[in-house]
């Protein structure tokens, strides 16, 4: 007689436990999805608020040395100042036709030379070490690229420490 009560009772308890664990797992998964969606929306909103635009890029290439002057406008609401956390990437076609990508290092391959406070007035970056909203920074680039195909364009990608990014395809002026 005790087994007639214990076995069905034990089975009912196990089933209830399984249902409770399933519901808990579903709630945890749903909560995780909601948290991730809110986080992505917040990051996307921050990227949109902190927009950057490559206004101009002049690239010269000679004997494996690429030099560039890039004008980057801060069209966002916050200043760009953590340049060691920014990315400057070159995508280019090599002489064998392959599309290659190289990430340039801040202070080794590129630096901000000056900041235009208004269109025709600039100050050195050492005087004004950020690109505030509405300002334009002049970035100088020096990279060693031995296999650049100057007949094809290259792309310059600049990404801020906020995650805002812009890119521009340009041709390199081949010299020599």
C-alpha positions as CSV (number, residue, x, y, z in Angstrom):
1,X,0.0,0.0,0.0
2,X,2.7,2.6,0.8
3,X,4.2,2.0,-2.7
4,X,0.8,2.8,-4.3
5,X,1.0,6.3,-2.8
6,X,4.7,6.9,-2.8
7,X,5.5,6.1,-6.4
8,X,2.7,8.3,-7.9
9,X,3.5,11.1,-5.4
10,X,7.2,10.9,-6.3
11,X,6.4,11.0,-10.0
12,X,4.1,14.0,-9.5
13,X,6.8,15.8,-7.6
14,X,9.4,15.1,-10.3
15,X,7.0,16.3,-13.0
16,X,6.3,19.5,-11.1
17,X,10.0,20.1,-10.6
18,X,10.7,19.6,-14.3
19,X,7.9,22.0,-15.2
20,X,9.2,24.6,-12.7
21,X,12.8,24.3,-14.1
22,X,11.5,24.6,-17.7
23,X,9.5,27.8,-16.8
24,X,12.5,29.2,-15.0
25,X,14.8,28.4,-18.0
26,X,12.3,30.1,-20.4
27,X,12.1,33.2,-18.2
28,X,15.8,33.4,-17.9
29,X,16.3,33.1,-21.7
30,X,13.6,35.7,-22.3
31,X,15.1,38.1,-19.8
32,X,18.6,37.6,-21.4
33,X,17.1,38.4,-24.9
34,X,15.4,41.6,-23.6
35,X,18.6,42.8,-21.8
36,X,20.7,42.2,-25.0
37,X,18.1,44.0,-27.2
38,X,18.1,47.0,-24.8
39,X,22.0,47.0,-24.8
40,X,22.1,46.9,-28.6
41,X,19.6,49.7,-28.9
42,X,21.6,51.8,-26.4
43,X,24.9,51.2,-28.3
44,X,23.2,52.0,-31.6
45,X,21.8,55.2,-30.2
46,X,25.2,56.2,-28.9
47,X,26.8,55.5,-32.3
48,X,24.2,57.7,-34.0
49,X,24.7,60.5,-31.5
50,X,28.5,60.3,-32.1
51,X,28.8,60.4,-35.8
52,X,32.0,61.1,-37.6
53,X,32.5,62.0,-41.3
54,X,35.6,61.7,-43.5
55,X,35.3,64.9,-45.4
56,X,38.4,64.6,-47.5
57,X,41.3,62.2,-48.0
58,X,44.4,63.0,-50.1
59,X,46.8,60.0,-50.5
60,X,50.2,60.0,-52.0
61,X,52.2,56.8,-52.8
62,X,55.8,56.4,-53.7
63,X,58.3,53.4,-53.4
64,X,56.1,51.5,-50.9
65,X,55.4,54.6,-48.7
66,X,51.9,55.8,-48.3
67,X,51.3,59.2,-47.0
68,X,47.8,60.6,-46.4
69,X,46.0,63.7,-45.1
70,X,42.5,63.0,-43.9
71,X,40.0,65.5,-42.7
72,X,37.6,64.0,-40.2
73,X,34.6,66.0,-39.0
74,X,32.9,65.3,-35.6
75,X,29.2,65.5,-36.5
76,X,28.2,64.0,-33.1
77,X,27.3,65.5,-29.8
78,X,30.4,64.3,-27.9
79,X,34.1,65.1,-28.4
80,X,36.5,62.5,-29.9
81,X,39.5,62.4,-27.7
82,X,40.6,58.8,-26.9
83,X,42.6,58.3,-30.1
84,X,44.5,55.3,-28.9
85,X,41.1,53.6,-28.9
86,X,40.2,54.8,-32.4
87,X,40.8,52.7,-35.5
88,X,42.3,53.7,-38.8
89,X,42.1,51.0,-41.4
90,X,43.3,50.8,-45.0
91,X,41.6,48.4,-47.4
92,X,43.6,48.2,-50.6
93,X,44.1,46.1,-53.7
94,X,47.5,44.5,-53.9
95,X,49.5,44.2,-57.1
96,X,48.3,40.6,-57.4
97,X,44.6,41.6,-57.3
98,X,43.8,40.6,-53.7
99,X,41.9,42.9,-51.4
100,X,44.0,43.4,-48.3
101,X,43.3,45.2,-45.0
102,X,45.8,46.8,-42.6
103,X,45.0,48.4,-39.2
104,X,47.3,51.4,-38.6
105,X,48.6,52.2,-35.1
106,X,47.9,55.6,-33.5
107,X,51.1,57.6,-32.9
108,X,53.1,55.1,-34.9
109,X,51.3,55.3,-38.3
110,X,48.9,58.2,-37.8
111,X,48.3,61.2,-35.5
112,X,46.1,64.2,-35.4
113,X,48.1,67.2,-36.5
114,X,45.7,70.0,-36.0
115,X,42.0,70.8,-35.4
116,X,40.0,73.3,-37.4
117,X,37.8,75.2,-35.0
118,X,36.2,77.0,-37.9
119,X,36.7,76.4,-41.6
120,X,39.9,78.5,-42.0
121,X,41.2,78.6,-38.5
122,X,43.1,75.7,-36.9
123,X,45.1,75.1,-33.8
124,X,47.7,72.5,-33.2
125,X,46.5,69.2,-31.6
126,X,48.8,69.8,-28.7
127,X,46.9,73.0,-27.9
128,X,43.5,71.4,-28.4
129,X,43.8,67.6,-27.9
130,X,40.3,66.6,-29.0
131,X,37.9,67.0,-31.9
132,X,34.8,68.6,-30.4
133,X,31.4,68.6,-32.0
134,X,31.4,70.6,-35.3
135,X,35.2,70.6,-35.5
136,X,37.4,69.0,-38.1
137,X,40.6,67.2,-37.3
138,X,43.5,66.8,-39.8
139,X,45.0,63.4,-39.5
140,X,48.4,62.6,-40.9
141,X,49.2,59.0,-42.0
142,X,52.4,57.3,-42.8
143,X,52.3,53.6,-43.7
144,X,54.5,51.2,-45.5
145,X,52.6,49.3,-48.2
146,X,54.8,47.5,-50.6
147,X,52.2,45.9,-52.9
148,X,49.6,48.7,-53.5
149,X,48.0,48.7,-56.9
150,X,47.7,52.4,-57.7
151,X,45.4,51.7,-60.6
152,X,42.6,50.7,-58.1
153,X,41.1,52.8,-55.3
154,X,41.8,52.2,-51.6
155,X,39.4,52.6,-48.7
156,X,40.1,54.5,-45.6
157,X,38.0,53.6,-42.5
158,X,38.0,55.7,-39.4
159,X,36.2,54.5,-36.2
160,X,35.9,56.5,-33.0
161,X,36.2,55.2,-29.5
162,X,32.3,55.4,-29.4
163,X,32.1,53.0,-32.3
164,X,31.0,55.5,-34.9
165,X,32.6,54.9,-38.2
166,X,32.9,56.3,-41.7
167,X,34.8,55.2,-44.8
168,X,35.9,56.8,-48.1
169,X,37.3,55.2,-51.3
170,X,40.1,57.3,-52.9
171,X,42.8,56.9,-55.5
172,X,46.4,57.3,-54.4
173,X,48.5,59.8,-56.3
174,X,51.4,57.7,-57.5
175,X,54.7,59.6,-57.6
176,X,58.0,58.5,-59.2
